[in-house]
């Protein structure tokens, strides 16, 4: 470490001395005489964290004095073109994205040996922790045994994956695994893994420095609520950090969000975060940091802050951070951290000017938004995007506005059936009546019921967003208690589930006497994992599924999650609404979203009297009093005492004992990926692309849920056919997420989402394309066409609109794109993480110039494409020439989205992993 600005200092805490890179000392060097709120003191909290990171990692290569000065003299009003190298203190993984990370590390061990190195060279260089939370599905529900049944099925389905992770836990250094049935990664991160201030040995000295984190889940930002700077990255970027490689980034703009007042009676943290999300999405914060401040922080518990931080991907920011203050320290004590750690956090934050308290001068921000929390109203979001907030009072109208197009599509389909029926001499009135049938009659427990458009078929208390928050969880329990006392029950067609974020939640619900009350409404514990929010909602009741299919009903789900993109929650559910846990309970009772819960009754009590939502809604004081009497440090200490140990199922699993993983050719879960096949120490160049065909022509808001394999595997899909050819029966397919360690399965599921719309076919849904290698062009699955093109040596491009790649930080959205033979993606705009992932996998992101897109340029995807002028990555713009079949052509300019010199270097190597591998192999050779 270099110390050009002489910032190295000593901090004494609890009888221990720590070295640290002092921001006050830097201020003395750079701006002596600056008053309060001036100089470095004016920097936002998050910018100070970046500055300390550079000071501590100055090496004369990746971090230079000029980089430090650029951040210290940050101009809030300007967009910076200065690249800096950020090195997180640790990495946190979940199992869906973590398994392929460990697969890649295992493959790199094989590859480094072939290049002359040793397996032990491939190890995490910083603390790396994986939480298994994405694999449990809601197969069983509504009964006491649901937790055990789902856990048993989870282990049966994932035995091979879990054995592989146990190999990684044993073979890799500084890598730990939190076993299944413990909690959701973000909540475990908040309640236990977060240090807030890290310590470590460096050059024989004990250092103290800010806790910063990269996570392989976009909602890693939940940890921002406790003052930890971190964000979601792709698996390949996380792997590079694990291997000691800094991440290149441009100095960001920072948007300040001033909070005042406090939440009114009846409003929840969920309502607050949906309001914040809508405001920030409207303002535009993609690629920016968001920082919360103001006197409203005095009335905002840590759990509420974490809920807001969690939703950063939904409002588009890199992070949504809160400062370290008395509330953060209170939470550390509440969650059972040691007094020594708490003392260090407070002393370090104050010594560095990172401590926030009332009266702290406002930092300088790129722009500022303000919200009086007293104006927040009960809300939901949906039915397709988390930023589409709708007031509870407007839900009924929202449903009718959004169901219209779904009904119209259904009618169009029925009308076509009628026309064919008429042609065959059928009875027109009968066919017309079929088209207009509004409901399905189903039989449940020997009783007949009707389900309609808008019927709620899934009501799930799930996901990190809300299950970390005692206020909304206790609130849900109280709503359930009050409803049960009046004799109300969940509608029989609703699949109800409770998937808390940690064991602590179960304990305080039990202690408060509310677990049994939730069970009376059908909300039995189903597991500790993301479940419904990531599509692991499991099958609906068979009668309900048949009823939906019978009339193509547009049914709904209501969940306390953070994502509700098309096709994500359940393939049979077309409308999905995000809501607070108490509202999830309420809609389970109502059984429909075609209702105004502010005016219409939920149902009738035992005496036949109407029961309204306001009759069973608890007061803020009642919720607060119950939290105070039930949530304490002892719950956290006992549940996290042996967090890495696991239960009997975990410890009984077999796993290899070797430094190199013994790959099995028969495995359909774990496979050595092809990224390093034929790799040598020679570095390539960035060449022009000629004669490319369009694999997919897409519109706006194509999410990673559309691109990446996710959810259930259909038997007649390319992935389903492959598994069956390997002897796997459909009942044992498991999900795409669980098979992320096998590229043969995953590449077949790329662009295979049932809701994706390739504009080759207008508004038709499904993962199909036109293959132009035949005459006339042939319609087939995107995978099959890609393989035909690859066999013929034809490069491919994807063309899309705005917000390409929004959603979860799934590296397989980039990996699958690469393995299909796609050389470039041309889009109107990219989501930050997905653009980075494409670069990391060697797929070139190109952006249309402002005001241009495929439609404005008259492109229909039938053309062949040349991409020229890349100049080995040095060019900021390139020329695209689209040649039509009639000989005419369209020529236009695109921006080359290799944003930093480091990204250009990665791309020349063929990807980030190849770059890291060559660096490590070169060290061995030297």
N, C-alpha and C positions, 0 to 999 in steps of 0.2 A: 504493500500500500504506500502510495505517495501522499504527501501532506503539504501541498504547495502553499496553502493558506494558513498553515500552523494552527489548525483547529483541534488537534488532539488534546483532550482534557481528561480529568479524573472526577469521578462521582463516587462519594462514600454513602452507602446505604446499608443499614443493619449490620455494621461491622465488616462489610465487604467493599472492596474498591473496584470500580469498573472504568475502563477506558471508553471514551465516546467521542464522536466527531461533533464538536460544539458549534451550533448555529450562532449563538451570541458572539463567539470569537470570530466567526466569519463576518458578522456584521461590523465588528470593530475594524476589521481589515478593509472591507469594501465600502462602508458608508459611516465612518466615524462622525459623531455629532448629530446623527439622525434622531429625531424626537419620537415620542410614542406614536405608533401608527404609521411611521415612515420607514423607509429603507426595507430591510428584511422583515420587519414587524408587520408590514402591510401585506405580506404574502398570505394567500389562503393556507389553511392548515394542510391541505393535500399537497400544495406546492412545496411546503417546508419538508414534508416527508420525502418528496423526490430529491430535494436539495441535499438532505442528509445522506440519501442513498448514493448520490454522486460523490460526496465528500469521502465517504467511507470506502468507496470502491475505485477511487482515482488510481489509475495504473499506467498512465502515459500512452495507452493504446486505445482501449474502448472508451475510457473516461479521461478527458483532458481538462486543464484549468478553464479553457474556453467554454466547455459545457457547463461547468459549475457557475461561471459568471453569467451565462445565458439564462439560467434558471433564476439566479439571484436578482437579475435585472429584468425579469419577466415583465412584458408589456401586456396588461390584461385586455387591451383593445385590439391587439393584432393577432393574426393567425401566424404562428411561428413555422418556419421551415427548417428549424434546427433539430437535428436528430440527437437523442440522448440514449444511453444504454441503462436500462433499469434491471436490477437483479433482485428478485423477491427473496425473502428470508426463508420461505418454505413453500411447499406445494401440497394441495389437498385434492384428492381424487374421489369420484364415485365409481361404482363398479362398471356401469355401462361404458363410460369413457375410460375408466381406469384399466379394464382388462386389455383393450388394445394397446394402451400405453405399456403395460407389462409385457405383452406379446412383442411389441417393437423392441423393448429392451432385451428380451430374450433373443430375438432375431439379430440384434446388434452384437450380442455376445458371440453368436456364431460367426457373424461377418467380420468382427475385429480379429478373431482368431485366423480367419482366412487371409486377412491382410497383414498377418504377422504379429498381432497383439495377443493379449491375455484376456480371458473372460472377466476377471476382476476389475479391468479397466472400465467396464460398463456398470456403474453403480450410481445411485443418487448422491450428489455432492452436497445437498441440503436436505433438511428433514422433509420426508414425503410420507403422507398418511392417506390411506384409502379407506373409505367407509362403504360397506356393502349395503346399499339401500334402494337400488333401482330394480331389483329382480323379483320381489314378492308381488304376486298378483292376487286380486280379490276373487278367488274361486269360491270360497265359502264365506257366507255373510249371514247376519241376522240370527246368530246363535252363539252360545258360550264357547263352543269348540272351534270357532272360526280361526282364531289365532293359531292354534296347534295344527289344524288341518292345512292352513295356508303355508305354515312354516315347514311342515313335512313335505308338501308338494314342491315348495321352493327348493329344498335340498335335493329332492329326487331329480328335479329338472336341471339343476345347476351343479350337480356333483362334480362334473369334469372341470367346470370353470372355477369352482371353489378350491378344488385340489390344486389347480394351477396357481391361484392366488396364494395358497399356503406355500407352494414352492417359492414364489417370489418373496414372501415374508421371510423365509429361511435363507434363501440364496443371496438376496440383495441386501446390502448394508444401508442403514438409515432409512428403511422402508417398513412401515407398520400397517397392519390391517385391522380395522374395526369390524368384527364379524357381523353376520346378519342378526336381525331382531334386536338391534340396539338403538337405532334412530336414523334420522335423515342427515346426510352429510353436513348440511348448512347449520342445522341445529346442534349437532355434535361439535361442529367447529366453533359455534358461538358459546356453547355451554362448557366446553372442555378443552378443545385443542388450541384455541386462541391464547396467545401469551400477552398480546398488546405491546409489551416490551420484551424483546428477545435477549438472550445472553448466549455467548459462545466464546471459545478460545480461538485466538488468532495471533500468530507469531509469539506465543507464550504469554499472552495477556488475556484477561477476561474482559470481553467487550459487552456493552449494552447498546441496543439499537432498536428502532421501531420494528414491530411485527408487520411484515408485508407478505402477501400471499397471492399465488396464482392458483386457480382452481379449474378443473376440467368440466365445470358446469357453469353456465352463464350466471346463475344465481349465487355464485360465490360472493357477490357483492352484499349479501346479507351481513357479512362480517364487518362491513363499513359502519354498521350501527354502533359498534363499540370502539370506533376510532382506528380500526385496522384498514390500511389501504390495500385493496386487492380487487381483482376482477377475474372474470372467466376468460379462459384462453382455450384454443384447440389443443387436443392431446399432443400434437407434435410440438407445439410451443412449450407445453408443460414439460415434455420429455427433455427438451433442450435446457430448460431451467434446472431440471433435476440433474442434468449432466454438467451444470456449471456455466452454461451459456447465458449471457444477459439478453434481454429482449430489447430490440430497437423500437423506439417510439418517438414521435414528434412531441415537442413540448405542448401540452394541451391548453385549450382555453378552459376556464373554470367559471361555471355559472353559479352564482349565489342564490340560495332559496331561503328567504326570511320567513320564519314562522312566528306568529303571534297568537295570543289568546289560548284557549283550550277547547277540547272537543265538547260539544253540547250533549245534553241528555239524549240518549237513544242512538248516538253516532258511535261508530267503532273505529279501531285502527284500520280495518279493511276499507271503510268508507273514506278515511283520510288518504290512504295510499292510492285508491282509485282516482281520487280528486287530483292528487299530486301527479300521478301518471298522465292523466289527461292534460293537465297544464303544461307539463314539461314536453310531452309529445307535440303539443301544439306550438310551443316555443321553438323547439328544434335543438336537441342536445346530442345528436349522434356524434360520437368521437370526442365528446367533451367530458370533463369531470363536473359533477354537481356537488355542491357543498351546502349543508344546512346550518343555519345560524339563527339568532334572534332570541328574544325573551320567551318565546313559546317553548324552547327547549326545557325550561323549568317545569313544564307541565307534560313532558313527553317521556314516558318510561322507556327504558332501554329496549324492551320488546317491541314497542311501537316504532322506535328508530330502526330496529333490525328489519321490521316489516317493510318500511319505506326503502331501506337500502336494498333489500331483496329484489325489489321490482325494477331496479336500474335497467335491465335489458328491455323491459316493457316500455320505459320512457326513452330508451335508446342511448343512455349515457354509458360511458365506460365504468363509472362508479357513482354512488350517491352517498357521500360520507358525512359523518358527524364527528365532532372533536372529542378528545378525552376531557372529561369533566367529572364533577362529583357524582353524577348519575352513573357514569361508566364504572367508577370505583365502587359504588354501591352494588352494582350488578356483579362485579367480580367477587365481592364478599358474599353476596346472595348465592352465587353459583359454586361456592365452595373452594375458590382459589386460596392459596396460602397467604398468610399475612405478609410474609417476606416478599412474595410476588407483587402484592397490592402496594406495598411500600415502595418497591422499585418503580412501578408504573407511575405513581404519583410524583415521586422525586424526579424521575427522568423527564416526564412531561413538563414539569415546572422549570427544570433547568434548561430545557430546549425551547421554551416559549411555545409549547404545544398544548398547554393547559388552557381550558376555556372556563370562564366564570362570568356572571352578570357584570356588565360594564366593560367587558373586553371590547376595544375599538374594532369597528367593522373592517374586515379585510377589503382589499381591492379585488373586484370581480370583473369578468368580461361582460356580464350582464346580471341583472338581479330580478327575481320574481318574488312576490309576496303573497302570503296566504294567512288570513285570519282563521284559525282552526275552528272558531266559533260558528263559522258559516257552513261547515261541512254537514252534508245531509246523507241519510242512509242511501246506499247505492249498490248497484251490481255492475258488471261489465260483460258485454257480449252482443250478439251470440257467437261471434267469430274471432274477435280480437280483444286483448286485455286493455287496450287504451280506449275502447268504445264504452265509456261510462254511461250508465243510464240510472236516473233517480228511481228509487223504489216506487214512487208514486207514478212513474211513467212506464213501468215494466209491461203492463198489459198492452199499451199502445205500441211499445217497442216490439213485442212479440208479433202483433198483427202487421206491423210495417215490414218485418223481416221474414215472416212466414209466407208472405204473398208470392215472392219469386219461386219459393220451393213448391208451393201449390201449383203455380203456373207451369213449372217444368213437369210436374206430375200430370197435370191436365194435358199438356202437349203430348206426353207419352201415351196417355189413355186415348187421346183423340186420334193418334196414329193407329192405335189398336182398333178403334172404332171404324176407321176408314178401311182397314184391311178386312174387318169383319163384314162391313157392308158389301165389299167387293165379292165376298164369298156367299152373298145372299143372306146374311145373318139378320137378326132382329135389331134394328137401330135403337129403339127405346131401351131395351135391356142393356145394351152396351153403354148407352149414355148414362143410365142409372149406375152402372159399375164405376164410370169415371167420376161421378159426383158423390160416391159413398164417403161420408165424413169421418167414420169411426169404425173401430174393430171391437168386437165382443170377445173377451177372453175369459177363461175359467181358471180361477186360483182358489185352492182349498175348497173345492166344490161350490164356489160362489161365482156368479157371473158379474163381470165388470166391463166397462167400456173405456178404451183409451182413444185419445184424439190427438190431433196436431197440438203440440204444446204440452202434452202429458209429460211429467217429470218421471223418467225411468231410472235415473241415477241421482242420488243425493249423497255426496261424499265429503266428509270432513277429512281433509287430506292436505299434504304438501307443507313444505317448509315455511311458506309465506305466513300462514296463520297459526300453525300448530306450535310455533315457538312462543306464542303470545298468550299468557295466562288469562288476560282480560277477555279475549274472544272465546277461549276454550271454556273458561268458567261460565261465561255468558251463555254459551251453547248448552251447557249442562243445566243452567237455571231455566232456560226456555223449555228444555225437555221436561224438567221437573214440574214446571207450572202447567205445561200442556197435559202431561200425564195425570196431574191432579184433577184436571177438568174432564178427563176421559178421552182425550184426543189421541189418535194413533197415526202413524205414517200410512199413506195410501198403500194398499197391498201390492201395487205394481211397481213400487219404487225400490230399487236396489240401494239399501242404506249401508254405509260403512264408516268406520272410525279408524284412521291410521295416524296416530300421533307422531310427532317428530322425535320424541325420545322417551325413554322409560320414565323420566321425571314427570312427564305429563300424566301418565297413567297413575302414578303415585299421588299426585295432588288432586286428581279427579276422584280417586278412591277416598282420600283423606277428607275431601269436601262432601262426600256422600253423593256424588253426582254421576259416577260411572253406572250405577244401577238405574238411575233416572234416564240416562241416554239409552241404555239397553231397552227400556220400556218402549222407546220410540224406534227400536230396531238398530240403533247405532252401537253395535257390538264391535269390540276390538278385532281388527282383521290382520294387523301386522304393523311393523314399524318401517315404513318406506314411503316412497312417493306415490305409489299405486295409481289412482285414477288420474292424477295430474299429468302423468307421462304415458297414459294409455294402457296401464296395467289394471284396467277396471274389471277384467274378467268377463265371463259371459252373462248376459241378461237372463232372467227367467225365460225358459223356453216358450211359454205361452205368450209372454210379452214380445219376444222376437218374432214369433209367428204373426202376432197381431200387427206389428210394425210392417212386416213384409206384405201382409195381406192387402193393405191399402197404401203402401209406401208413405207411411205417416212421418211427419216432421216432428219427432219427439225431442225432448230436452233433457239436459243434465244441469244440475246446480252443484258446484263444488267450490271448496274454499282454497283453490289452487291459484296458480299464477299464469297458466297458459290455457287457452281454449281455441287454438287454431283448428281449421277445418280438418276433419279426419283424425284428430289427435286423441280425443277422449274415448270414443268408441265408434266403430265403423257404422253402426246402426243409428247413431244419434247425430242429428244434423244441426241442432242448436245447443250451444253450451254457454252457460253463464257462470262467471266468477262471483262469489259472494262471501260474506263473513260466515263463520261457523253457526252463529245463531240463526242467520237467514237460511242456511242450508237445512237446519232442522225445520224451520217454518215452511219451506217449500216442499219438504218431504211430507208434511202433514197435508198441505193444500193439494199436492199431487199434480199440479199444473202450473205453468208460468202464464197461462191465460187468466190472470187474476190480478186485481189491484189490492195488495195486502194492506194498504193504508185506509181502504174504505170497505172492502168486502171481508166477510168472516172467513177464518180458516176452516171452520166446521162448527158443529154443535156439541154442547156438553151433554152430560148424562141426563140432564133435565130438558134437553131440546132447545136450550138457549144458544144464540150465536156467540161464538168466541172469536174475538178479533186479536190480531197480533199485539196490539197495545195492551191487551188484557194479560198477556203472559210474558211481556218483555221486562226484564229486571232493571232496576235503577243502577246508575254508575256507582252509587255508594254501596249498594248490596254486593256488587261484583268486587269492588275494592276491599271491602271488609273481609270477604271470603278469601281473597288472595292473601291478605295480610295474615290470616290465621292458618293458612295451609301451605304456602310456598316458602320453604326455608332452605338453608345451606345443607342440612342433613340429607335432604332428598338427592341433591346433586352428588354429594360425597359418596353415598352408598351405591348409587347407580353407576358411577364412573370409577369406582375403586379398582375394578379389574376389567376395564373396557376393552382391552386387546385380547382377553383370554378366550371369550366365546363360550358357547354352551356345549353339551355333550355331543350334539350332532357335528358341530364344527371340529371339535377335538378328536373325533373318531374318524375323520376323513383321511384317506391315504393321499400322500403327495410325494413326488420324487425328491431324493436327497442328492443333488448334484449341482455343479456350477453352471453347466450347460443344460438347457431343458431338453429332455428326450421326446422330441416331437413324434406324434403318432399319425401315420398316414391314414388311418381309419377314422380319425376324429372329425366330427362335424362342428365342433365348438372351438377348438384351438388349432391353429395352423400357422406354420412359418410363412410370413407374407413375402411377396415377390419383389419388394422394393429394392433389395440389395443384390439381386441376381446379376451376375456378370460384372459387378462393380470392381473398378480398379482405383488406383490412386490418382489417375488422370482426371482433371477437371474439364468439363465441357464448356460450351458457349451457348448464348441465347440466339437461336436462329429464327429466321422468318418462317411463316407457315404458308404453304401453298396447296391449293386444290382441296381445301377442307369442305366437308359437308356439315349441315346443321342437324344435330341430334335432337334438339328440342327448341321450339320457339315459344317463349313464355311471356306472360304479362307481368303486372306489378305484384309485389308482396309474395314472391315465391320463397317460402320459408325452408329452413333446414328440415322441418317435418315433411315437406313435400319432396325434398331431394334425398335425404338420408333414410335408409331403411329403419322403420320404426313400427312398433305395434305387432299385430298378429301377422303370421305368414299364411297366405292363402294356398290351398292345395294345388290350384291350377296356375299359380304364378311361376315364373322361372325359378325362384328360390324353392318353392314347394316341390316342383318337379325334380329339382336337383336332390333335395333331401330324400324324396321317395326313391330316387335311383340309388341312393346310398343305404337304403333299407330303413329309413326313418319314417314311421307312420305319422299321419297328420295329427293324431292325438299327442304326439311327442315332439311336435315342431318347436314348442316354446315360442318366444318372441324374437324378433330381429335384434332387439337390444341385448338379449342374452347370448346371441351368437356373433357378437362384434369381434370376437377373436378369430373368426374364420372368414377370410376374404372371398372364398368361393360362394358363400351364402350372401355376404353383404353386397358384393358387386351386382348380384342378380336382383337385389332389392332396391338398388339406387334408382331414383326417379320412378318408383313403382307405386307411389301413394295413390290411393283410390280417388283422391280429390284433386290431384294435379291436372291442370288443363293445358295440353299442348295445343297451341293455336293453329296447328295444322288441321285440327278438327273442330274449329270454332269453340263452342262451349262444352264440348264433350269431356267428361272426366275420365281419368285413368292413365296409367303409365305406358301409353303407346306412341308411336311415331311413324313417319313414312320413311321407308328405305328406298333411296334413289339409285341403288345399284341394280335395280331391275326395271324393266319397261313393260307396262306402266309401273310407277312407284308402288310399293307394297306396304300395306299397313301391318305392323307387327309390334311386339313389345320393344321398349327402348333398349333393354338389355340385348335381345336377339339381334336388333339392328346394329348395335354397337359392336358386337362380336363379328358380324359379317363385314363391317367396315374395317375392323382391326385386321381380320384375315386378309383383306384386300389391300392393306397398307394405306387406307384413306384416313387422314387426320380429321378430327371432329371439332366443332365449336358449339357452344350453347349461347342462345340470344335471349335476353330477358329485359324486363322493365325496371322500375324503381324498387328499392329495398330488397334486392336479391340476397337471400341467405339470412334473413332475420330469423330469430328463434333461438333454440338451444344451441350451445356451442359444440355441435357434433362434428368431430373430425371426419367421420365416415361420409359426410356430405362432400368433403373434398377428396378423401381417399377413393371413394366409389367413382367420382367424376374422373379422376386420373386413370383408374384401372379400366374404365370404359374407352379410353383412348382420346379423351377430350384434351385438346391442347390449349384452348382459350375459352373464357366466358366473357361475352360482351354484354354489359348491362347498363341501364341508366344510372344506377347507384348500387352500392354494396353495403351490407352490414359489416361492421368492423371485424368481428371475429372470423366470419366466413371468408372475407377477403384475405385475411392473414393466413387462414388455413389453406386456401388455394395456393398462395405463394409458397407456403411451407411444403406442399406436396408437388410443386413443379407445374401447376396449372396457371396460365397467365390471365390475370384479371384485367380487362380493358373496359373503359367507361366511355359511353357516348358523350359527345360534347353537349353542353347545356342546350336544352330545347330540342334535341334530337332523340329519336328512338327508331325502332324498326318500322313502325307505322309511318312516321313522318318521312322516312327515307324510301318508303315503298318496298320494303323487304318482306317477302313472304316465306322465306326459309327454303325455297326450292333452288336457290342459287348455290354456286360454289364460291368459296371465299379464299382470298389471299390476304395475309397480314404481313406488311413489309415495313422496313425502316426501323426495326427494333434496335439496330446498332449495338448488338451484344448487351442490351439492357441499359445503355447510356441514354437512349431517347426517352423524352417525356411524352411524346406523341408518336403514333404510328398511323400508317395508311391502311385502310381496309378496302379491298376491291371485291365487290359482289358481282359475279358474272351470271347472267340469266341464260336460260336455254336457247333464247332467240339471238344470242350474241351481244345484246346490250349489256351495259354494266352500270353500277352505282359505285362511286368512290367517295369515301368520307374519312374524316380524321377521328381518332379515338385517343383518350388519355391512357398511358401505360401506368397501371396502378402498382408499380414497384416503387414504394414511397421512400425507401431509405437505401443508402449504399449497401447496408448489410443484407437487405432483402434481395438486391441484385446479385450479391455474392451467393446467397443461398440458392437462388434460381440457377446460377451457372453450375452449381454442384449437382443440380437435379432435384434439390429439396433440402430442407433444413436438417433432416436426419442424416443424409449423406454428407453434408458439410461437417456436422459434429463427428461423425464416424471417421472421416478422413483426418480431422484434427487430432483425434485420440490416437489413431493408428500412426500418424506422423510423429507424435511424441514418443511412441514406443520405438520407432525406427531411429529417432535421434538418440 
